[in-house]
Amino acid sequence: MSKSETEIKVMHIIAGNLNGGAARGAYLLHLGLLKKGIHSSVLSNSSSNNYDNKLSSIANSTQGKIKNALRQQLDVAPTLFYPSRKNQIFSTGFFSGFDFTKTSTYTAATIIHLHWINDGFVNIRHLQKVKKPIVWTLRDMWPMTGGCHYSMDCNNYTDNCGNCPQLNSKSKIDLSSIVIASKKKFIPPSTKIIGISNWISELAKKSSLFKEFDVRTISNNIDTDEFFPIQKEIARSILGISTNKKIILIGAHSISDFYKGFNKFIDALGFLNINDYHLCFFGNINPELLNKLGFSFSSFGFLNDTVALRLTYSAADVFVAPSIMDAFGKTLVEAMACETPVVCFNATGPKDIVDHMVNGYCAIPFIPEDIADGIKWICNNPNIDELSKSARKKAVAYFDVNIISEKYIDIYKEISNYDKSYLA
């Protein structure tokens, strides 16, 4: 290891459950860096310690959990002034927050790496106190918006927000414009912005906030040593699935999130024969809805165990990811690593992952019938073995944590050598 690498001490700031959602990829990067010999530590508000002595949490005690819950409530409290707002996640980022600059982890670090920092975890104001290089990985659109995590059809983030459709605001001066003004004031302009897909990087370059920043792209990561194929018959037997039908899998941390496009999947089912397919689901989903679909199905609930996920991916003939907006699409890569081809829309983050008719099917945005066509194309493909092996090959070559961690090390070395005056 070079001397410059031994000087790198990265502090990752990660909000949310480290075993699921946006935090999972961030935490995996930390583990990958440790394997590369990089001094990496994590500050989180997760209640899980993952048996990692490099991880500290502000919510690992009863008092800490209470304070964390209060911060979460304070962060969203201003949205109460918008009673007709949409029922979608909206974060402010400056009405509450834990001052991470007062921790020993911060003192020891030479680089601060922000990931998903919401739920009242980080106050944007505290970023002005940071006198060390900052890397910020965009795991959704929130860092560049006035509070929404996915803007959907709204482009106001390119013009300082205001008139926020998610708040149902008709005023140019509203909570969204205040939030983005706060970000412009307190986010250091030297911050390196890393999009986890070309799509979200391009949005950042167009945003009023980050258009003058240095924006790069480094994909999200998975561990392909943990996600690998299991013989379908064995996986199905362990999961208790007994059927001769083709198995369609769909799942996410919260499958019903508005940007995940579950309604598009429901519409696509109308173009499929119910006698030909068995549906499998994982994630938080309304069981009453599943009973109304007419298809035979299995629902596994929320899965955060790698073994259970590996079995579920391996049991399926096809994984469907109908997201309308997604910064990346980690579940797609996990499925592909288990040799399960993917159907997605040829849009946003997933279009970086799937190569049309090579390792999956990229449907026309946002046409449910083409999702159905993709399912039929994969399930009836005479070259399914080749398609499946191509899926894993893409996952290993482009998205494995060993490859992605090396790319981040290059960024760390670059910013450490660029301006030594930052370093503590």
N, C-alpha and C positions, 0 to 999 in steps of 0.2 A: 504494500500500500504506500502511495506517495505521501510526502509530508503535508501537501495541501489537503489531502483527504483526511488525514488524522486531525487537522485543525477544524474540520467541519463538524459542528454540533447542532443538529436540527431539533427544534421544538415544534412538534405538530400540534395544532389546536383543532380539536375535532369534537363537534357537538353531536349528540344523539347516540343511539344504541350501536355500539361497536360491532355487534354481531349481525347487523342488518341495515339495509338502506344505504344512503350516501356515505355513512361513516365506515362501512365495511371495507370499501376499496381504499379509503384513506389509511385505515389501520393496517391493512395488508401491505401497503407501501412501506409503512414504518417497519414492519417485520422483515420485509425484503431488504431494506437498508441495513438493518442490524446484521443480516447474513452477509452483506457486502463489507462489513467492518466499519460502517459509518456509525458515529455516536448519534443515536436517534432516541428521542423521548416524546411522550404524548401527554398533553393535558386535555382532559375530557370532562363532560358532565354526565357520563354514563355511570350507571350504578354497578356495572360489571368491571372487575379488575383484570379479568382474563389471565390471572396468575402471571402477570407481566410486571417485573420490578422497574421497568422503564415507563410504566403508565401510572399517572396520578389522576385522581378524579376529585372534583369538588362536591360530588354527590355520593360519597361512599360512607356517610354517617347519617344518622337520623336528622341531625341539625342541618347537614349539608343538603339532604334531600328536600327538606322544608324550604330552605333558602332558594334552592334551584327552582322549585315549583313556584315560589313567589316571583322570581325573576321572569319565568315564563309568562305568568299572568300579567306582569307589568309591561312586558314587551308588546303584548297584543291589546292592552287596555285602550290605547287611543283609537282603535278601530271601532270601539263602542259608539263613537260619535257618528258612525255611518251605519245606522240600523238596517238599511236596505242593501248592504254590501252582499257580495256573493259568498257562499259558504266554501271558501277556498283559503288555503294557507296564505297569510300575509304577515310579514315580520317587519318591525321597525328598526331594531338594531341600535337604538340610542336612548331608550327610556329605562333600560336596566342593563346589567352585565357585570361579570366578574373581572376584576382588574388583574389580568394575568401577568402584568409587568412587575407585580410585587412578589412573584413566586421565585423560589430558588431555581426552578426549571428554566425560567426566563433568564435569570442572571447567568446561568451556565451556558446558555445557547449562543451560537454565533449567527444562526439563521432562524427566522420565525416563519413557519409554513402554516398558513391558514387553509382550512378546508371548508366544510359546512359548519358555520359558526352560530347558527340561529337558536331559537328557543330561549332567548334571553341570556345566552352564554357570554357572548362578546359584545361590549359596547364599542361602537365605531369610534367614539371619542378617544378611547384608549390607544388607538393606533397612532395618534400623533405623538405619543410618549415613546414609541419604539424607535430606538437609535441603532437598529441593526437591519440588515437586508430582510425584506419580506417577499415571500413567494405566496401567491394566492391561487389555489386550484379551484376553478369554477365547476362545481358539481350540480348546479342548476343556475338559473338566470338571476337569482336574488342579488348577488354582488353588484350588478349593473343596473338594477331597477329601483323604483321608489318603494318597494316592499313586496311585490308579487314574486313568486318563485318561478312561474312560467307565465309569460305575457299573453300567450295564445294569439289572438288576432290584433292585439294592441301594439303599436310601435312608438308609444309615447316615451319610452326609455331612451329613444334617440334624440329627444328634445326636452330633457329635464323633467319628464313626467308631468303630473297634473291631469285633471279631467280623467281620473282613474276609473276605468270600467269595472274593475274588481271591487272597488269601494262604492261603485255607482255614484261617483262624484261628477258634478257638472261644473266644477270650479278649477281654473288653472292653478290656483293656490290651494292645495289640499294636502293631506297627510303624505301622499306619494311625492309631491314636489319638495316637501320639507325633508323627507327622508333622503332623497337624492342630493339635496343641497348639503345636508350634513355629511354625506359620504364624500362629496367633492371637497369639503373643507378639511376633513380629518384623514382621508386615506393618502398616505405619502405617494407622490407621483413617481417615485423610483420603484414602487412595487411591481414585481414581475407577475404578470397574469398568465395563467396556464389553463387553457381550455381542454377538457377531456374528449373533445371531438372537434373536427374542423368546423362543424355547424356552430357550436357555441362560441368558438374563437372568433368567427366572422361576426357574430352578433355583438361581441365585446368591442370589436374594432369599429362597429357602426354606432355604438352607444355614446351618448353625450358624456358619460363618465370616463370611459376607458379609451376613447378614440386616440388619445395622445400617449397612451401607455405602451410598454413593450409587451405584446401579446404573443404567446407561443401556443403550440398544441402538443400535448403528450396524452395518449389514450389512458383511460382507466385500466386497471389490471385485475387479473385473477391468478390463482395458483393452479396451474395445470397439472401439478403433481397431486393435488387434492381433487380436482375435477377431471375425471378420466372415465372412459366407457366401462360399463358393466354389461354382461350379456343380458339382452332384453328379457329372456325367459326367467332368468334368475332374479332380476330386478322386480319384475312383475309378481313373481311368486312371493318375494319378501314383503312387497307392498300389499299383497292380497288382491291383486287384480287378475281376474280370470275372464278373458274375453278373446274372441277371434277377430274383433273389430280393430280397425286402425285407431291408435291412441293419439289424441290431440291434447297437448299440455299448454296451459296458460297460467302465468303466475307472476307475482311481484310482491314487494314488501307490503304495499297496500294497493291491491289490484283495482280498487274502485276510484283511485285518485283521478281527478278530472282530466289530466293530460295523458293518462295511460290508454285511453281509447277503447275501454272495455265495451262500450256501446257499439263500436264498429265490429268487434268480434261477435257480439250478439246478432247483429245484422248479417254478418257473413254466414252464420249458422243456417240462415234461411235458404242458402244456396247449396246446402249439403244434405245428403240422405241420412236420416237419423239412424237407419239400420246399418250404416257402414262405419260409424265412428263412435268411440267411447271418449268422453271428455274427462280430463284430469285437471284439478285446480290446486294451487297453493297460494297462500296469502290471505289477507283479511277480506272476506267476501260474504255477502248475505246469502245464507243457505236457502231461504225462501225463493230467491231469484233462480237458483240452480234447479229447483224442483219444477219450475215453470218452463224450462228450456225444451223438454221433451226427449232429450238425449239421455242415455245411461251415463252415469258419471261417478267419479271418485273425488272427494275433497279432502285434502290433507292439512288444511288450516295453515297457520303461520309456521314456516320452517326456517330456523336459523342454525340448524345443525348441518354441517357439510356432508356427512354421510347420507342423511335423509334427502338432501337436495340432489346428490349424485345419483342415488337410486331413482329418484323421481324423473330426473332428466333422461337417464338411461332407459327407463321403461317406455318412454314416448317414441312415437314414430316421427312426430314433428312438434316443434315448439313455436307458438304463435305470440308475437309481440306487436300489438296493433297501436302502439303509442302515437299520439298526435304530435306531442313534443316530448323529447327526452334528450338530456345532455349527452348521454352515452347509450346505455343499454347493457348493463353488466350481466343480467340474466341471459341475454342472447349469447354472450361469449361463454358463460358457464355451460349452457346447453350444447353449444358447438364443441366445447372441449370434451363433452361426453358423447360425441359423435351423433348428436341429434340435430338435423338441419332445421333452419329457422325460416319462418315467414314473417316479414315485417313490411312496413311502408318504406318506400324509397325516399325518405325524408329525415331531417334532423339528425340526431346522433347515430341511430341505427344504420343509416346508409353507409357509414364508414366501416361497418362491421361485416355486413353480408354482401357477398358478390353474387349477383343475380344468376341463377341457374348454374352456379359453380359449387357453392356450399349452402345454398338456401334460395329463397325467392323474395325479391323486392317488389312488392305490389305497388300499383299506381296510387299515389296519395289522393284522396283518402277514401278509396273505393272499396267497400266491403266485399263486393262480388269478386274483386281481384284477390283479396285475402283468401276467399274460398277456392279460387282457381289455383292459388299457390299451394294450399293444403292438398288439393287433389293431385297437383303435379308432383309433389314430393311423395305422397303416400302411394302413388301408382307408378313411381319412377322405376324403370327396369335396371337403372344403374344406381340404385339406392346405396349400395356399399361404397361406391366411389364418391358419391355425394357426401356421405357421412364421414368418410376419412378426410375429405377435403375440408369439412367443417372443423375437425380437430386440428388439422394442419394449420389453418388460418389462426385459430385461437392460440396455438403454441408459438407461432412465428411472430405474431404481432402484439399479443396482449398478456403474455406471461409476466409475472411480477419481476422476474430476473431481468427481463429486457427493459421494462418500464422504470425500474429502480435505477438502472444505469443511466437512463436519459435524465432523470432528476439529479443524479450525482453530477452530471455534466453541467446542469444549470447551477447547482450549488457552487461548484468550483469556479464557474464563470463569474458569479456575483461576488464570491469571496475575494477573488483576485482583482475584481474591477475597482473596488473602493474599500480599502482596508480601514478607512476612517470610521466605517460603520461598526466594526467589530468591537465588542466589549473587552 
